[in-house]
Amino acid sequence: MSTSVEVKIFPTQKKAVKSLAKGIYKFISDSTQKRFDIALSGGSTPKLLLDVLAGKYSDKLPWERIHLWWGDERCVPPDSKESNFKMAAGHLISKIAIPDENIHRIKGENVPEEEAIEYAKQIKAQLNSRGDWPVFDLIILGLGDDGHTASIFPYQMDVFRHDDICTVTQHPITGQKRVTLTGKVLNNANRVFFLVTGKSKSMRIAEIMNDDEAAKLLPAYYIEPENGELTWYIDQDAAALLQ
């Protein structure tokens, strides 16, 4: 199966978020799978998505069959305001009936290089595989103003092509270390949902969607699940520069 790509543009951020939440619900409710492995994203817009899932879908989704992972994490303690896990815990996990054993956080308080190896071991032990790589049922991604996704930043394509499941990166400005899934794992997922909103993302979206030469420096440009589906959920502000 080759990649199926769909681009959905919505008039507002709220409508984009609600549609993605509905897409998650439909994907799970239409399936007979006994288990769903989903990798979450950090960021302000995904926070809104978690709020919708914790509200409208708290009693509709089979949380006992859903396992939550993270696409990346800042190397900070779980109670840090910068922690992707803390955001998910406050906006989703604390509000739903999900077993503790279904939550698989990246331990940002650990030595980054050691945690990347440990998290990769957990993923490999628990997920199905296709070829040499684990298969997430769904990975939710965001897009940074600079075109990064997960914690793979521009000019770090060696990280995107890394031969490990997880690796350690550094933010190009702050130098903060992060643990991230690598490109080969991202592109081995059954589904990838990109959630992108706001005018600050419009230039990157235009470059990616128009196949501009500049887009070839952006990790997000290379997200193309080899055996899965890719859906972009974009609001009108982020799509403002598309022709």
N, C-alpha and C positions, 0 to 999 in steps of 0.2 A: 504494500500500500504506500503510495507516495503522499507527500504532504498536501493536506487540504487547507487552504488559507481563506479566511473570511475577514473583511473589515467592516465593522459596524460603527456608524457615527451617530451620536445623539445630541440633541439640542442643549442639554445641561449635564453637568457632572453627576448630579443626583440620578438622572435617568440612566446614565452609563453604568453607574454602580448597581442600581437596581436590576438592570438587565443582566449583568454578570452574575449577580447572586441567583437570579432565576435560572441562568444557564447552568450553574453548579447544581441547583436543585433538580433540574430536568435531567441532567447527565446521571445523577445518582439514582433518582426515582425510576428512570427508564431502564436501569441495569439490574441484572440478577446477581451481580458480583457479591460475594460475601464480605469483601474488604476493599476499601478505597484508600490509597496512599496519596495524600495531597500535600504539596509543598507550598507554604505561605510566603508572602512577600512583606517586607517592611515598607514604611513610608506613610505619608499623610492620607493619600487617596485610598490605599488598601485599608486604612483604619476605618474609613466610612463603610467599606465593604463588610468588614467584621461586624460593625454595628447592625447592618441590615441582616446578616446571617444570625446574629444573636437575638434579633427582634422577630422578624417575620418568620424565620425558618428554625427557630429554636426547638419547636415541637414537631416540625415537619421532616427534619432530616434524621436518618438513623445513625446518630453519633456513635453508637456502640460499634458500628462497622467502619467508622472513619478514623484513619490515623493521620495525625497532623505532624508535618515536618517543616523545616525552614529551608528556603533557597539560599539564605545567607544570614549571617549574624555578626554584629559588631563585637569585638573582643572586650566586653564589659560585663560586670556582674548582672544577674537576672533582675535585680531590683533597680538597675540604672534606667534613667529616663531615655537613654539612647538604645536600650535593648529592644530588639524586635519581639523577643519572647514576652517581655513585660507588656508591650502594647497588645499582643494577642491575648495574653492572660486577662488583662483588664477589660478589653472590648469584646471578647468572645468566650474564652475558655471558662471564666468564672461564672458565665451566664447560661451554660448549656450542660446537659448531663452526658459528659464524655468521660470514659474511664481514664484514670491516671496513666495506665500502661499504653494508652493510645496517643500520648503526647511525647514527642521525641524532639526535645530542644537541643540546639547546639549550645554547649556550655562555654559561653564567652569568657567566663572567669578562669578557665584553664589555660595552660600554655597553648597558644594558637596552633602551632605545628603538631602538637600531640593530639589536640582536639580534632583537627582535620582528619587525622588517621583514624581516631576512635569513631567519629561520626560516619566515616566511610564504611567502617566495619559494621556498624549498626544497619546502615542502609543495605549493604550487600547481604547481610544475614536475613533481613526481613522482607525485602522486595523481590518480586519476580525479576527475571532478567531476559534481555533480548540481545543475542550476541554476547559480548563481554561486559555489557553495561546494564545497571539496574533500570527498572521501568517504573516511573511514577505515573499514576493514573491521571493526575492533573498537577501542573505547576502553574502557579499564578505569579506573573512578573509585572514589575513596574518599569518605568523608564526615567532615568535621571535627566536633568537639564543638559548634561554633557553627553548623553547617549549611553550611559552605562546601564547594565541590567544585572540583577542579583548583585554581587560585588565584583563584577568584572568591568574594569574601567577602560576607556579609550586608550589605545597604544599598549594594551595588555593582551593582544591576541594570542600570545604564547600561553597565557592563562586559559583562554577560551579553549585552546586545543590540548590542554594538559591531559596527561595519560592517567591521572588519578581521579577518583570520584569527587573528592573535595580537596581544596587547597587554600592557602593563605594569601590574601592580597593586602595592599595598603592603599588607603585613600590618597590620591595624588597631591592633595593640598594639605590635609591635616596629618597625614602619615599614620592615621589610626589603622591598626590591623583588623582584618575581618576574615572569617571563614566562609567560603562560598562553594556551592556546587560548580562544577566545571561545564564547559560547553557541550561536551559529549554526553553528559548526563541530561542536560537541559533538552538536547535534541533527540533524546531517546524516549521522551515522555509520550504517552498516548494522546495527551491534550496539553496545550499551552494556552492560557488566557492572559493576554496583555491588557492591563488597565492603565490608560494614559489620559490625563485631563490637565487643562490649564494652558494658557498662552505661552508660558515659559517652555513648553514642550513642542510648540508648533514648528520650529525650525528643524528639530531632529526628526519629527514625524514626516515633514515634507521631504527631507533628504532620504529617509528610508523608503517611503512609499514611491518616490520618483526615481529610485535607483541612482541617485546622484553619486558622483565620485566621492564626495565627502562622506557619504554613508558607509563606505568601505572601511573607515577608521572606527566605526561604532560597533561595539559588541552586539547590541540589540539587532543590528542589521542581519546578523548571521543566525538568529534564532529561526530554525526551520526544522521542526520535528520530522525525522526521516521516515517514520512509520505512523504518523499521527496527524492531529488537527491543530491548526494555529488560528486563533480568533483574536482580533484586535477590537477592544472596546474603547472608543475614543469620543471625547466630547467635542462640541463645535469649536471651542477655543483652541484645543490642541490640533484640530484639523484646519485651522484658519488659513494656512498657507498652501493647502492642497489645491490643485487645479481642478 
